[in-house]
Amino acid sequence: MSQRTTFHGNGAVGFSTKGEYGVRLMVQLGRRYGGGPASLTEIAQAEDLPRAYLEQLVMSLRDAGLVTSTRGAHGGYELGRPPTEIRMSEVLRALEGPITPMICASEDPEHAITCGRTADCTVNVMWVRIREAITGTLDAMTLSDLVPAAFVHLDRPAPRPPLEPASQPKPATV
């Protein structure tokens, strides 16, 4: 395995290696879509990632219905739906959990009450807008946006049109 830099995006707003490696795994499965199950060993080698870690990630993706598994000599993993039907927000939520820059800006309203400052805090507006910008971008992208057509297996079914972007709240005008 080649040496990687230690920074993986866990800055002010970032995703862990679960998100990074899991998206790369999904892109590899997208490239192989229609070609039958792919082994994690092949994907680990193609992406220079640890196979054992991919085994952990694929379980979360399988539990979310994003991938299916086939046992046996020619077994492996493949997408549960066409790449045009898999939103990147689904992938990252399956791998990382809720997408939120701060607990008070979680998509789950119950989390807002965990901060004792929520009633008097105006900074929350910023965190919510950051969350909406991130989730809006991820909702508007499908796996097919990350899989160049030249890489997709030629025997796959005809592609379906991409999903319409999820409705995004309009910014308030002042």
N, C-alpha and C positions, 0 to 999 in steps of 0.2 A: 504494500500500500504506500502511496506517495505521501510525503509530508504536507499537511495542510496548515494554513495559518490558524491561530487559535480563536480568532473572532468569528462568531457565527450569527451575528445580528442581534444579540441580546443587549441592545442599546436602550435608549429611552423608550422606544416602542419597537419591539422585535419579537421574533419567533425563535424557539429553541431548535436544537438539532432534530428533534422529533418532526417539526414542521419542515425544515429544510430537507432532510433525508427522505421524509415521507412524500413530499412533492416530487422529488427526483425519482422515487420508486414509482409513483403514479405516472409520471411522464414516460418512464420505460415501459410500463404496462400499456400506456396509450400508443406508443410506437409499435407495440406488438399486437394491438387490438385486431381481432379476427384471425390471428395465427395460432390460436390454441394457448394452453397454459404455458407460462414462463417460469423457469426455476429461479429461486432467490439467489442461487449461486451465480447464475449468468448475470443477473441484475447487479449483484454486489460487485462482480468483476467489471462490468461495463461502467458503473458509477464510482468505482474505487471506494466502496463503503463496506463496513463490517456486516457480514451475513447475519450474525447473531442479533444485531440491532435491528436489521430489516425484519427478522422474524417477529420481534416484539411489535414493530410498527404495523406490520401487515395484519396482526390480530385486531388492532383498533379499526383499521380500514375494513376488515371483513365484518366486524361487529356492526359497523355503520352501513353495511350493504354496498360498499363501494367496490369491493373485490370479492371474488369467489375463489374457492380452492378446490383442487382436484387431487385426489390421492393416487398413488401408484407410480410405476416406472416413468410414465410420460406425464406425470402430474405437475402441479405448480399453481400459479395464481394468474388470474386474468380479471379484467374489469367486469364489474357487475352490470354496467350499462355502457352505452356508447360514450366516447369522450365528449361529444357535444351535449350530453345530458348530465355531466358531472360538473357542478359548480365548484370553483376553488374554495369558496367559503365552507362548503361541506367537508372538503378534504382537510382543511386546516382545523375546523372544529372537531373533527374526528380524532385528529392527532394531538391538538393542543388544548382542547376544551373551549370554553367561551372566549370570544375575541373581545378583549376589553383593555384599554390602557390603564384604567384605575378601577378598583372594586366598585366605587360609587357610580361608574358609568357602564356597569354591566348591562347586558341585554335582559337579565333577570331582575325584575323590580325588587325582589326580596333583598338583593345585595345592596341596594341603595341605602337601606336602613342600617347597615353594618357600620357606617361612618356616622359618628356623633355630630358631625358638622353639616350634614346634608341639608337641614332646614335653613341654615344661614349662609350656605356656601354658594357663591356665584361662579366659582371656578369650574364647577361641575359642567357648566355649559360647554366649556372648551373640551373637556374629556369626552363628553357625549358626541360632539362634532367630530372629534378625531376618530372615535369608534365608528361613527356613521360613514366617514370618508373611507376608512379601511374596509369595513364590511360592504359598503357600496361597490368599491372596486372589485373585491373578491366575488361578490354576488354576480357582477357583470361579466366575469371571466369564467370560461369553462376549460376543462382539461384540453380540449381541442385547440384552444388558443396557444397552448404551450407545446403542442405536438406538430411540428412542420409536416405538411402533407407528404413530402419526400420520404419521411421515415415510417409512415404508417404501412402496415402489411397490406399487400395488394388484394388479398382475397377477402377483405372485410366487407360487410354489408354496405350498401350505399349510405353515405353520411346523411344524417338528418339536419335540418336547419338548426342553427344555434338557438339557445334559449333566449327569450327576451330578458333584458336586464331587469333585476328586481326593482320594484318601485322604490325610489329614494325620496325622503322628505325634502320638500323645497326649503331653501334657506329663508329664514325670516328676514323681512325687509324692515329697516329702521327708518 
